[in-house]
Amino acid sequence: MLSLIGLIFFGILQIFFPSLRSGGAEFLLSGAGIVIFSLFLTFDLKRVHRLAVGGASPFLLALSLYLDIFNLFLYVLRFVAVMGGRRR
């Protein structure tokens, strides 16, 4: 959870400091985002497997999986954009 707060904080810093939008910083940020949301996805899949038998709310489980996959997709796109040199 602290790493997610760190990603949000670094993203806010990029708004105010254009020097943090360099290729290296974007590469590190997108790589960290991919790792973090992959771990979140793994954790939530394990939680779905464990709590589906216990009667957990299927809506909340589906929502958490959707958000993990969506954010992971965004960070993969950001990573591909940095690698392709087409970041605006």
Contacts in CASP RR format, 6 or more apart in sequence:
PFRMAT RR
TARGET T0000
AUTHOR 0000-0000-0000
METHOD contacts of the structure
MODEL  1
MLSLIGLIFFGILQIFFPSLRSGGAEFLLSGAGIVIFSLFLTFDLKRVHR
LAVGGASPFLLALSLYLDIFNLFLYVLRFVAVMGGRRR
3 32 0 8 1.000
3 36 0 8 1.000
4 36 0 8 1.000
4 40 0 8 1.000
7 29 0 8 1.000
7 32 0 8 1.000
7 33 0 8 1.000
7 36 0 8 1.000
10 20 0 8 1.000
10 29 0 8 1.000
11 29 0 8 1.000
13 20 0 8 1.000
14 20 0 8 1.000
14 21 0 8 1.000
14 25 0 8 1.000
14 29 0 8 1.000
21 87 0 8 1.000
23 82 0 8 1.000
23 87 0 8 1.000
24 82 0 8 1.000
26 78 0 8 1.000
26 82 0 8 1.000
26 87 0 8 1.000
27 79 0 8 1.000
27 82 0 8 1.000
27 83 0 8 1.000
29 78 0 8 1.000
30 75 0 8 1.000
30 76 0 8 1.000
30 78 0 8 1.000
30 79 0 8 1.000
30 82 0 8 1.000
31 75 0 8 1.000
31 79 0 8 1.000
33 71 0 8 1.000
33 72 0 8 1.000
33 75 0 8 1.000
34 72 0 8 1.000
34 75 0 8 1.000
34 76 0 8 1.000
34 79 0 8 1.000
37 68 0 8 1.000
37 71 0 8 1.000
37 72 0 8 1.000
37 75 0 8 1.000
38 72 0 8 1.000
40 68 0 8 1.000
40 71 0 8 1.000
41 65 0 8 1.000
41 68 0 8 1.000
41 69 0 8 1.000
41 72 0 8 1.000
44 61 0 8 1.000
44 64 0 8 1.000
44 65 0 8 1.000
44 68 0 8 1.000
45 65 0 8 1.000
47 61 0 8 1.000
47 64 0 8 1.000
48 61 0 8 1.000
48 65 0 8 1.000
51 61 0 8 1.000
52 58 0 8 1.000
52 61 0 8 1.000
81 87 0 8 1.000
END
